[in-house]
Amino acid sequence: MIGVGVWRAPVIVSRLITPPVHTAPPDVLTGQVDAFIDATMPSLDVVLLAAEERGGIRHGIYQTRADPLVLAQQIRERATAEDVELYVSQVDGLDAEIRVYAGPGVRHQLLLVPALPADPKPPRVRTLRERPLIALILSGLGDARRPEVTHASIPLTVAVQPYSPFALRLARQAALRWDEVLLDMTGMGDEVRDRDRLGQAFGAVPFATGVLSDALPYSTLPDREMGVIVQLEARRTVPMAIRSQWVPTQSSHRRSALETLTRTRILAIQEGAATMSIDIDDPDLAAVLAWAEETRAFRMALVSEILRADQTRGIGVGLPPAGR
């Protein structure tokens, strides 16, 4: 008995010294973060553009005249003071995403977007090589013939769906006019997550030198040479192993193509180069192509040129702009 008492003594003493931890019920945590967001967002100079709840997560898009990232950091400071778990990340160089947790799960996922000028224009330059670069990626090709796409007067990157009826024809047409060909794997989660199946998909689209994806796990990339890895509105950090191949791109899945074009132009002005993906069936495709053919403030390029933008701005690249 003495031995048993001595053995249990440390346990008894530790319970007396360390108070028990009482975990708040999930409904209390959810109510706390809901109350914080409901009180914070209306007090800011923001406009609610969209809101919905899916799977227990409240999604919202807010437009702000302030810098979205700066505003998001201010909201984070308020959350820290209120003991609310909140994280901030930048999206596409323009937006800021806020994730608010209730216990182990996300309760609010909010996007702060800037109020953008209707017609952003870069500073005047003396030569063509100094203009900001913009690459257009036409996605969703393969289900029907699109001869007008392969006869545009600007450089284009086309993303062709593997195993589609006209994949071979469209890839060949694009290659003959020196367009760039990508493998369109958007929305194909299972295919992208299997390295062998992704490699087979490359074999189904000749001339493809890269992949367009919305959820590409970098660990499943096939063992083959790839020119570019294009990611739709990527949020995560890019591994060093593929950083020289990785290109983020704006897409119109959450907004109109013309709004997306405005965002792309602003990013091109800020960064010197930007990429936009637009579906072949988008109703604004003709307007986007018409703008690309007529612009004199930007220089249209292939997506691989965005990767080496510094090289394409070297001495001897391009000619003086016409009419300047």
N, C-alpha and C positions, 0 to 999 in steps of 0.2 A: 504493500500500500504506500509506503514511503516513497518507493521508487516511482510508482505511478504518479504521485503528487508532484514530485520533482520534474518529471517529464512533461506534465501538462502545465506547469507554472508559467513558462514563457508565453504560451498561447493565451492564457487567462490575462496575464499582464498586458500583452499587446492589444487585447480587446478593450481593456480599460483605458489605455493611453490613446489609442486611435479610435476616433468616433466613427460610427457606421456611416457609409455613404448612401444617401437616399437619392435615387435617380428619379427625375421628374417624369411623370407619365407622358406618353407621346402627344396627347391632346393639349397638355399644358405647353409643351415646346412649340407645337404648331400654332397655338393661339398667340404665343409670345412673338414669333416671327411675323405672323400675319398682322398683328397690331403694330409692329415696328414698321413694316412696309406701308401699311395703310396710313400711318401718320407721317412717314418721311416723304414719300413720293409727291403727294399733293402740295407739300411745303416748298418744293423745288420749282425752278423755272423750266418745266418740261411739259410736253404735250403727249398724252397717251395716244398711240397710233393703233395698237392692237392688244387684245388681252383674251386669254382663254386658259382653261384648266384641263390638263390631260394627265391621267394616271396619278392623280394626287399632287401634281406639280403645276404651279401657277406660272404661266408664261406671259410676258408683257414686253412691248416695244415702245420706247419713249424717245421722242425727239427733243434735242436740247440745242440751245444756241451757244452754250459753253463747250469747252473741250470735253468729250465724253469720258476720257480716261481720268482727267482731273476731277470731274464731278463724281465719278465712281469712287475715287479714293476718298473724297469727302464723305460719301455715304458710308464707306467702310469705317471711317473714324467714328461716325455716329454709332455704327453697329458695335464697335468695340466698347464704347461707353455704356451701351445697353446690354452687354454680354450676349450679343447675337453673333453667331458664326457666319461670316460672310467673306466671300473670295471674289477677286476682280481679275479679269484677264482681258487683254486687247485682242480684237478681231479685225483682221484685214487692214490694219493700220489706220482705220477710221472709227470703228465702233468699240464699245466697251461692254463686256458681258459681266453680269453680277449673278452669283449663285449664293443663295441663302439656305442654310441647312437647319432642319429641325431634327435634332438627334443625328443619326447616321445618314439620313437621306436628304436630298435636295427638296426644298419646299417652294422656293421661288427661283425662276431663271429669267432674268431681265436683260434686255438689250438696250443700251443707250446709243442712239444714232445722231450724228450732227445734222443741223440744218444746212444744206448745201446750196451754193449759188446755182441758178438755172443754167448758166452758160459759162462754165469755167474756161479761162483762156490762159495759156502760159505766156511768159514774157516774150517779146519779140527777139528773134535770133537772126544771125547773119547767114548761117549755112544750114543745109538740110540735116547734117549730122548732129547739130545741136538741139534739134527738136526732141521732145519727149517721145518715147516709143510706146506704142499700143499694139498688142497682139490680140486678134480675134480668133476664138476657137468655136467652130461650128460643131455642135454635139448632136447625138441622136441619129446619125446617118446610117442607112443600111436597109430600111424597110421599103423604100421607094426610090426611083431614079430622081436625081436632083441636078439636071444639067446646068441650071442657072448658077448653082453654087460653084461649079468647077470652071466657070467662065468669067468670074469677077476680075476686075482689073487691079486688084490689090493682093498682096501676099496673104494667104489664109492658112490656118491650121485646122484640119478636119479630124473629128473624132468619130471613128467608125465602130459600130457595134459588131462584135464577133458573131459568126454563124448566121448573120442576117442575110436575106435573099440577094441583096445587091452589094454586099460588102466587098467582094473581089472587084467588081466593076468600078465602084466609087473610089476604092483605094488606088486602082490603076489610073483612073482619070486624074485624081489629085496628084499622083506622082508625076504624070506626064506634063502637068503644068507647073511643076516644082512647088506644089503645096506641101505642107508638112502633114504627116499622117500619125494620129494617135489611136490607141486602143481605148474605146469608150466603155469603161467598166462602172459607170455611175449606176447606183441602185442594185448592183450585183454583189451583195455582201458575201454569200457563200462561195461564189466563184473567186472573188478577190482573196478570200482567206485561205485558199488552197493553192500552194505554190505550183504544184503540177498542173492544175487546171488553168491557172493564170498563164503559165508557160505555153500550154496548148492553145489558149486564146490568141496569143501572139502569133502562133503559127497559122491561125485562120485568117489573119489580116496582114497580107504582104505589105511591105514598105513601112510598117509601123515602127516608129523609133521611140515611142514613149507611151505613157498611159495617163488617162484622165479618170480620176476616181473621187468619190466623196467619202470613202472610208477605207483607205488602203493601209493595212497593217504593214509597216516597213519590213517586219521580220519575214514576210511571206513573198518578198520579191523574188522572181525567178533568177536562176544563175545564168544571166545573159546580159549583153551590153544593152543599156537603155539610155537614150538621149535625155529624156525629160520625164519627170514625175509631177504631174499637174494635180493639185489638190484644191477642191472647191472649199473656199472660205475656211481654211484650216485654222485651228485654235491652239494646237499643241506644239511643243518644241520639236524641232526637226533634228534627228540624229546627225552627227558630223559626217557619218559615212555617206549620206545621200544629199548633204546640203548643197553640193555643187550641181545637183541635178533637179532640185526641188523648186517648183514655181507655184505660189498661191494664185488663185484666180477668182475674180468676182463672177457671180452667177445670178441669174434673174429668177431663181426658184422662189425667192421670198419677196420680190419687188418687180416692177416692170422693167423691161429691157432698156428703156430710155433712161430710167432712174439709175439702173446699173451702169449704163454708159457714162452718166455724169460722175458717178463715184470712181469709175475707172480713169476718167480724165483727170480728176483731182489727184488720185494716187500717182498717176504718171507725172503730173507737175511736181508733186512732192518728192517722189523717189527717182524720177528720170525714166521709169518704165513701169508698165502695168499690163495685166492680162484680163480679158473678159471672155466668159463662156456663154454662148447663147444657143438654145435649142433650135434645130432646123424648122420646127413647127411654130416657133414663136411668132405671134402676129406682128411684132415690131421688127422682125428680121430685115425686111426690105429697107426700113428707115435707118437702121443701124448700118447696113452695108452702104446705103447712099451717103450717109455722113462720112464713113470711112473713105469712100472714093473721092469726096470733095474736100476733106479737111486739108488745110495748109499749115495749121498750127501744130499738128502732131505728125509723126512718121509711123506708118503701119509696118508691122514686122511679123516674122514668124515667132512662135513661142520660144524656140531654141535661141533666138536672138535676144530675147529678154534675159536669158541666163548669162549671156556674154555682152550685155549692153555696153559696158565700158569699152570693149574691143570694137564694137560697131560704131563708136563715136570717135574713133581715132582719126589722125590726119589722113586725108585722101578718101575718106568714106563719104559718099554722096556728092551732090553738086549744089551750088547756090540755089535757093528756092526761086522758082519762076515768079516774075512780077515783083521782086523785091529790090 
